């Protein structure tokens, strides 16, 4: 894992965490953070995707507002993360995602997708509709205002049935708006079920199945 710098117009330099697989590849994944920043959990996901054979990069999108922010999984961290997410906004986040994709292209990566979690799940969706990137969205709770946008690449969604922040009606709206997408619902999982450093949210069986589906999606989409 190395830290590289991304340049985005009218923004400070942005750190990004890059992991290179052992074998040469032409496929890469931009890993999009939760509202807690590019913390140890997100960095671990970057390493895991690299171990699966992809060049993976996680841009520290909060650097657009405040550099080096990593927050705790508590009420204060959640509130500050929400405030920062609102301050960054979707347009600037997409500029950072584009810069991360460009950084992978510069390293010989032809096909680039995204995988995002929570807030990053909604970014992953918009990176598909606006940047044409194949994407995987884990419990993206901020996607509803954009459901009328058309997918431009393959898309996969993961939801926990017990997620209090995403009602069943939102999941059904996603299915109706994008019948061509893969939509998976995990009956025993809630929000952030993939966050294995957080026992209050993690659901191992659902996370394992979602990861298998995610890796299969990228094998089929990043060609």
SULRADA-V242820 format. One record per residue. RES is the residue in three letters. PHI is phi in radians with two decimals (NA if undefined). PSI is psi as a letter, one per 30 degrees, with the letter a starting at -180 (999 if undefined). D_FIRST is the distance of its C-alpha to the first C-alpha in Angstrom with 1 decimal. Layout:
BEGIN
RES | PHI | PSI | D_FIRST
RES | PHI | PSI | D_FIRST
END
This chain:
BEGIN
UNK | NA | k | 0.0
UNK | -2.33 | l | 3.8
UNK | -1.75 | k | 7.0
UNK | -2.03 | l | 9.7
UNK | -1.99 | k | 13.3
UNK | -1.85 | k | 15.6
UNK | -1.96 | k | 19.3
UNK | -2.27 | k | 21.9
UNK | -0.96 | k | 25.6
UNK | 1.09 | g | 27.2
UNK | -2.26 | l | 24.0
UNK | -1.19 | l | 22.0
UNK | -1.02 | k | 18.7
UNK | -2.06 | k | 16.1
UNK | -1.30 | k | 12.5
UNK | -2.51 | k | 10.1
UNK | -1.74 | j | 6.6
UNK | -2.05 | k | 5.5
UNK | -2.22 | k | 4.6
UNK | -1.91 | k | 7.3
UNK | -1.23 | l | 10.0
UNK | -1.18 | e | 11.9
UNK | -1.66 | k | 15.0
UNK | -1.01 | k | 15.8
UNK | -2.57 | l | 16.3
UNK | -2.05 | g | 18.1
UNK | -2.11 | k | 17.1
UNK | -2.45 | l | 14.5
UNK | -2.30 | k | 14.2
UNK | -1.64 | j | 14.1
UNK | -1.68 | k | 13.6
UNK | -1.92 | k | 16.2
UNK | -1.17 | l | 16.4
UNK | -1.36 | a | 19.5
UNK | -1.33 | g | 21.6
UNK | -1.72 | g | 19.7
UNK | 1.61 | a | 16.8
UNK | -1.50 | i | 13.1
UNK | -1.54 | a | 13.4
UNK | -1.06 | e | 11.9
UNK | -1.14 | e | 13.5
UNK | -1.15 | e | 12.1
UNK | -1.10 | e | 8.4
UNK | -1.13 | e | 9.6
UNK | -1.09 | e | 11.3
UNK | -1.02 | e | 8.4
UNK | -1.07 | e | 7.2
UNK | -1.15 | e | 10.9
UNK | -1.17 | e | 11.7
UNK | -1.15 | e | 9.5
UNK | -1.10 | f | 11.4
UNK | -1.41 | f | 14.4
UNK | 1.94 | g | 14.1
UNK | -1.97 | k | 12.9
UNK | -1.31 | k | 10.5
UNK | -2.15 | k | 9.5
UNK | -2.50 | k | 9.3
UNK | -2.13 | j | 10.7
UNK | -1.31 | k | 12.9
UNK | -1.45 | i | 14.3
UNK | -1.15 | f | 17.8
UNK | -1.11 | f | 19.6
UNK | -1.02 | f | 18.8
UNK | -0.99 | e | 21.7
UNK | -1.79 | e | 24.0
UNK | -2.49 | k | 22.4
UNK | -1.38 | k | 19.1
UNK | 1.34 | g | 16.8
UNK | -1.42 | k | 18.7
UNK | -2.33 | k | 17.6
UNK | -1.99 | l | 20.7
UNK | -1.40 | l | 22.3
UNK | -1.47 | i | 23.7
UNK | -2.45 | a | 27.2
UNK | -1.09 | e | 30.0
UNK | -1.15 | e | 29.1
UNK | -1.11 | e | 25.5
UNK | -1.13 | e | 26.7
UNK | -1.17 | e | 29.3
UNK | -1.17 | e | 27.1
UNK | -1.09 | e | 24.6
UNK | -1.09 | e | 27.5
UNK | -1.10 | e | 28.8
UNK | -1.16 | e | 25.6
UNK | -1.06 | e | 25.3
UNK | -1.16 | e | 28.9
UNK | -1.15 | e | 28.5
UNK | -1.17 | e | 25.7
UNK | 1.32 | l | 27.7
UNK | -1.28 | e | 26.9
UNK | -1.13 | e | 27.6
UNK | -1.23 | e | 25.1
UNK | -1.05 | e | 22.4
UNK | -1.14 | e | 23.3
UNK | -1.09 | e | 22.9
UNK | -1.18 | e | 19.3
UNK | -1.06 | e | 18.7
UNK | -1.05 | e | 20.5
UNK | -1.13 | e | 18.4
UNK | -1.16 | e | 15.2
UNK | -1.08 | e | 17.1
UNK | -1.06 | e | 18.3
UNK | -1.10 | e | 14.9
UNK | -1.24 | e | 14.2
UNK | -1.00 | e | 17.8
UNK | -1.13 | f | 17.3
UNK | -1.73 | g | 14.7
UNK | 1.54 | g | 17.5
UNK | -1.62 | k | 16.9
UNK | -1.53 | e | 20.5
UNK | -1.84 | k | 20.5
UNK | -2.25 | k | 18.4
UNK | -2.08 | l | 19.1
UNK | -2.23 | l | 18.2
UNK | -2.36 | k | 18.0
UNK | -2.33 | l | 19.1
UNK | -2.18 | k | 20.2
UNK | 1.06 | c | 23.4
UNK | -0.96 | e | 23.5
UNK | -1.13 | f | 20.7
UNK | -1.13 | e | 22.9
UNK | -1.25 | e | 25.5
UNK | -1.08 | e | 23.3
UNK | -1.06 | e | 22.3
UNK | -1.07 | e | 26.1
UNK | -1.23 | f | 26.8
UNK | -1.13 | f | 24.1
UNK | -1.29 | e | 26.2
UNK | -1.23 | f | 29.6
UNK | -1.91 | f | 28.9
UNK | -2.00 | f | 26.1
UNK | 1.26 | g | 26.9
UNK | -1.72 | k | 23.6
UNK | -0.97 | k | 23.7
UNK | -2.51 | l | 22.6
UNK | -2.14 | k | 22.3
UNK | -2.01 | j | 23.6
UNK | -1.71 | j | 23.5
UNK | 0.67 | h | 26.4
UNK | -1.41 | j | 26.4
UNK | -1.52 | f | 29.4
UNK | -1.93 | g | 29.9
UNK | -1.56 | f | 30.6
UNK | -0.99 | e | 34.4
UNK | -1.11 | f | 35.5
UNK | -1.98 | g | 33.9
UNK | -1.17 | f | 35.3
UNK | -1.47 | f | 37.7
UNK | -1.36 | k | 35.0
UNK | -1.55 | k | 34.8
UNK | -1.18 | k | 31.8
UNK | -2.00 | g | 30.8
UNK | -2.81 | l | 28.5
UNK | -0.99 | k | 28.0
UNK | -2.51 | k | 27.3
UNK | -2.34 | k | 26.7
UNK | -2.09 | k | 27.4
UNK | -2.22 | k | 27.0
UNK | -2.32 | k | 29.3
UNK | -1.64 | k | 30.4
UNK | -1.09 | f | 34.2
UNK | -1.66 | g | 34.4
UNK | -1.32 | j | 32.3
UNK | -1.21 | f | 34.7
UNK | -1.55 | f | 32.9
UNK | -2.28 | j | 33.4
UNK | -1.19 | l | 37.0
UNK | -1.00 | e | 38.2
UNK | -1.13 | e | 39.9
UNK | -1.20 | e | 36.6
UNK | -1.13 | e | 35.3
UNK | -1.14 | e | 38.6
UNK | -1.05 | e | 38.4
UNK | -1.07 | e | 35.0
UNK | -1.07 | e | 36.7
UNK | -1.20 | e | 39.7
UNK | -1.23 | e | 37.9
UNK | -2.37 | i | 35.5
UNK | -1.11 | f | 37.3
UNK | -1.40 | f | 35.2
UNK | -1.49 | l | 32.0
UNK | -1.54 | k | 30.8
UNK | -2.20 | j | 31.5
UNK | -2.08 | k | 30.9
UNK | -2.14 | k | 32.2
UNK | -1.88 | j | 31.5
UNK | -1.05 | e | 34.7
UNK | -1.74 | g | 33.4
UNK | -1.90 | l | 30.4
UNK | -1.97 | a | 30.3
UNK | -1.22 | k | 27.9
UNK | 1.04 | h | 24.2
UNK | -1.18 | f | 24.8
UNK | -1.54 | f | 21.3
UNK | -1.41 | i | 20.0
UNK | -1.32 | f | 19.9
UNK | -1.61 | g | 19.4
UNK | -2.26 | j | 22.8
UNK | -1.03 | f | 25.7
UNK | -1.27 | f | 28.1
UNK | -2.11 | e | 26.6
UNK | -1.12 | k | 24.7
UNK | -2.26 | j | 26.7
UNK | -1.04 | e | 25.3
UNK | -1.11 | e | 27.5
UNK | -1.16 | e | 27.1
UNK | -1.10 | e | 23.3
UNK | -1.11 | e | 23.3
UNK | -1.13 | e | 25.8
UNK | -1.08 | e | 24.2
UNK | -1.15 | e | 20.9
UNK | -1.05 | e | 23.0
UNK | -1.18 | e | 24.7
UNK | -1.11 | e | 21.6
UNK | -1.16 | e | 20.2
UNK | -1.11 | e | 23.7
UNK | -1.00 | e | 24.0
UNK | -1.21 | e | 21.0
UNK | -1.06 | e | 22.4
UNK | -1.47 | f | 25.6
UNK | -1.70 | e | 24.6
UNK | -1.73 | i | 21.9
UNK | -2.23 | 999 | 24.2
END
